[in-house]
């Protein structure tokens, strides 16, 4: 009976360690997904500005004063968006440290029908 108690204790300890690791992995997974979404939003905003604002600025050649002004404005806006977005990512990472997260994977429960 001692062997069973030892095996049972080892199994219980292993299960607890696995559950702890699973929670840590779940938190990291969610954090990574959220950070990717914030970065995608930042890059999407920059792309929209480029498409609408800088589509008039030629890629090569001499730029007019208006085109130079647009380019400078875009550079300032781009820096602000990236700074604010990266700041929010840092806050998001700090926020995740205050939570326990567990990923609820997709599960399917099949009904069991008895046939006598």
C-alpha positions as a Markdown table, in Angstrom:
| # | Residue | x | y | z |
|---|---|---|---|---|
| 1 | Unk | 0.0 | 0.0 | 0.0 |
| 2 | Unk | 3.0 | 2.3 | 0.5 |
| 3 | Unk | 3.9 | 2.1 | -3.1 |
| 4 | Unk | 0.4 | 3.2 | -4.1 |
| 5 | Unk | 0.6 | 6.2 | -1.8 |
| 6 | Unk | 4.0 | 7.2 | -3.1 |
| 7 | Unk | 2.8 | 6.9 | -6.8 |
| 8 | Unk | -0.4 | 8.8 | -5.9 |
| 9 | Unk | 1.6 | 11.6 | -4.4 |
| 10 | Unk | 4.0 | 11.7 | -7.3 |
| 11 | Unk | 1.1 | 11.8 | -9.7 |
| 12 | Unk | -0.6 | 14.6 | -7.8 |
| 13 | Unk | 2.6 | 16.6 | -7.7 |
| 14 | Unk | 3.1 | 16.2 | -11.4 |
| 15 | Unk | -0.5 | 17.2 | -12.2 |
| 16 | Unk | -0.1 | 20.3 | -10.1 |
| 17 | Unk | 3.1 | 21.3 | -11.9 |
| 18 | Unk | 1.5 | 20.6 | -15.2 |
| 19 | Unk | -1.5 | 22.7 | -14.3 |
| 20 | Unk | 0.8 | 25.6 | -13.2 |
| 21 | Unk | 2.8 | 25.4 | -16.4 |
| 22 | Unk | -0.5 | 25.3 | -18.4 |
| 23 | Unk | -1.7 | 28.4 | -16.8 |
| 24 | Unk | 1.6 | 30.2 | -17.4 |
| 25 | Unk | 1.6 | 29.1 | -21.0 |
| 26 | Unk | -2.0 | 30.2 | -21.4 |
| 27 | Unk | -1.2 | 33.7 | -20.1 |
| 28 | Unk | 1.8 | 34.0 | -22.4 |
| 29 | Unk | -0.3 | 32.9 | -25.4 |
| 30 | Unk | -3.0 | 35.4 | -24.7 |
| 31 | Unk | -0.5 | 38.2 | -24.0 |
| 32 | Unk | 1.3 | 37.4 | -27.3 |
| 33 | Unk | -2.0 | 37.5 | -29.2 |
| 34 | Unk | -3.1 | 40.8 | -27.7 |
| 35 | Unk | 0.3 | 42.5 | -28.3 |
| 36 | Unk | 0.1 | 41.3 | -32.0 |
| 37 | Unk | -3.4 | 42.8 | -32.3 |
| 38 | Unk | -2.2 | 46.2 | -30.9 |
| 39 | Unk | 0.8 | 46.2 | -33.2 |
| 40 | Unk | -1.5 | 45.3 | -36.2 |
| 41 | Unk | -3.8 | 48.2 | -35.3 |
| 42 | Unk | -0.8 | 50.6 | -35.1 |
| 43 | Unk | 0.5 | 49.4 | -38.5 |
| 44 | Unk | -3.0 | 49.6 | -40.0 |
| 45 | Unk | -3.4 | 53.2 | -38.9 |
| 46 | Unk | 0.0 | 54.1 | -40.4 |
| 47 | Unk | -0.9 | 52.3 | -43.6 |
| 48 | Unk | -4.2 | 54.2 | -43.8 |
| 49 | Unk | -2.4 | 57.5 | -43.4 |
| 50 | Unk | 0.1 | 56.6 | -46.0 |
| 51 | Unk | -2.6 | 55.6 | -48.5 |
| 52 | Unk | -4.7 | 58.8 | -48.0 |
| 53 | Unk | -2.1 | 61.4 | -47.2 |
| 54 | Unk | 1.1 | 60.4 | -49.0 |
| 55 | Unk | -0.5 | 59.0 | -52.1 |
| 56 | Unk | 0.0 | 62.4 | -53.6 |
| 57 | Unk | 3.7 | 62.6 | -52.8 |
| 58 | Unk | 5.9 | 61.2 | -55.5 |
| 59 | Unk | 8.4 | 58.5 | -54.6 |
| 60 | Unk | 11.3 | 60.2 | -56.4 |
| 61 | Unk | 12.2 | 63.6 | -57.8 |
| 62 | Unk | 12.0 | 67.0 | -56.3 |
| 63 | Unk | 9.3 | 67.6 | -53.7 |
| 64 | Unk | 7.3 | 70.7 | -53.5 |
| 65 | Unk | 6.9 | 72.7 | -50.2 |
| 66 | Unk | 3.5 | 71.2 | -49.7 |
| 67 | Unk | 4.8 | 67.7 | -50.3 |
| 68 | Unk | 7.6 | 68.3 | -47.9 |
| 69 | Unk | 5.1 | 69.5 | -45.3 |
| 70 | Unk | 3.0 | 66.4 | -45.8 |
| 71 | Unk | 6.1 | 64.2 | -45.4 |
| 72 | Unk | 7.1 | 65.9 | -42.2 |
| 73 | Unk | 3.6 | 65.7 | -40.8 |
| 74 | Unk | 3.4 | 62.0 | -41.6 |
| 75 | Unk | 6.8 | 61.4 | -39.9 |
| 76 | Unk | 5.6 | 63.2 | -36.7 |
| 77 | Unk | 2.2 | 61.4 | -36.7 |
| 78 | Unk | 4.0 | 58.0 | -37.3 |
| 79 | Unk | 6.3 | 58.6 | -34.4 |
| 80 | Unk | 3.4 | 59.6 | -32.1 |
| 81 | Unk | 1.3 | 56.5 | -33.1 |
| 82 | Unk | 4.3 | 54.2 | -32.6 |
| 83 | Unk | 5.2 | 55.8 | -29.2 |
| 84 | Unk | 1.6 | 55.6 | -27.9 |
| 85 | Unk | 1.1 | 52.1 | -29.2 |
| 86 | Unk | 4.3 | 50.8 | -27.6 |
| 87 | Unk | 3.4 | 52.6 | -24.4 |
| 88 | Unk | 0.0 | 50.8 | -24.4 |
| 89 | Unk | 1.8 | 47.4 | -25.1 |
| 90 | Unk | 3.9 | 48.0 | -22.0 |
| 91 | Unk | 0.8 | 48.8 | -19.9 |
| 92 | Unk | -0.9 | 45.7 | -21.3 |
| 93 | Unk | 2.1 | 43.5 | -20.3 |
| 94 | Unk | 2.0 | 45.0 | -16.8 |
| 95 | Unk | -1.8 | 44.3 | -16.6 |
| 96 | Unk | -1.3 | 40.7 | -17.5 |
| 97 | Unk | 0.9 | 40.2 | -14.5 |
| 98 | Unk | -2.2 | 40.8 | -12.3 |
| 99 | Unk | -4.3 | 38.0 | -13.7 |
| 100 | Unk | -4.4 | 34.2 | -13.9 |
| 101 | Unk | -5.3 | 33.0 | -17.3 |
| 102 | Unk | -6.4 | 29.6 | -18.4 |
| 103 | Unk | -7.1 | 28.8 | -22.1 |
| 104 | Unk | -10.3 | 27.0 | -22.6 |
| 105 | Unk | -9.5 | 24.9 | -25.6 |
| 106 | Unk | -12.2 | 23.7 | -27.9 |
| 107 | Unk | -13.9 | 20.7 | -26.4 |
| 108 | Unk | -16.6 | 18.5 | -27.7 |
| 109 | Unk | -18.7 | 16.2 | -25.5 |
| 110 | Unk | -20.2 | 13.3 | -27.4 |
| 111 | Unk | -23.4 | 12.0 | -25.9 |
| 112 | Unk | -23.2 | 8.4 | -24.7 |
| 113 | Unk | -26.3 | 6.4 | -25.5 |
| 114 | Unk | -26.7 | 3.0 | -23.9 |
| 115 | Unk | -28.0 | 0.2 | -25.9 |
| 116 | Unk | -29.1 | -2.7 | -23.8 |
